[in-house]
Amino acid sequence: MAKYKLDEIDHQILDLLIDNTRTPFTDIAKQLDISAGTVHVRVRKMEEIGIIKGSTLTVDYDRLGYTFIAYVGIFLERNHQAQFVLERLEEIPFVTVAHITSGKYNIFCKIRAKDTKHAKEVIYMIDEIQGVSRSETMISMEEAINDKRRLLHKAFREL
């Protein structure tokens, strides 16, 4: 990884992109009183060194009909089966996040479904994966906080 020290302009560019990843480089340039080319070069450099890894599309899952969120703790028959199970979980589009964890569960994942009936079908798909001994499900009543921007602003300032 190439060495690159972030300066105040880089931090200002990142702050604007954190707040809205779709902000055109020309708008960023106007706000910071620099050229659009400078913004482009600096963003490209931050991509090359791995600070920026693309941008994210934020969607309204409610409007898409995926209003049901649950968290599933997965127990494995054997710890070494984690990679195989994760590969099977990737084949289920309703599993949106999966973590290998320590503690009670071997794998902890987030699912999105249309309703409770659909969630039950997804959980059964997970339970049928070879190597899964059982699972425990927690239903999300409401997503109260989902804001990575605060952490990103702080973390980038520390670079």
Buried (B, 14 or more C-beta within 10 A) or exposed (E): EEEBEBEEEBBBBBBBBBEEEEBEBEBBBEEBEBEBEBBBEBBEBBEEEEBBEEEEEEEEBEEEEBEBBBBBBBBBEEEEBBEBBBEBBEEBEBBEEBEBBEEEBBBBBBBBBBEEEBBEEBBEBBEEBEBBEEBEBEEEEEEEEEEEEEEBBEEBEEE
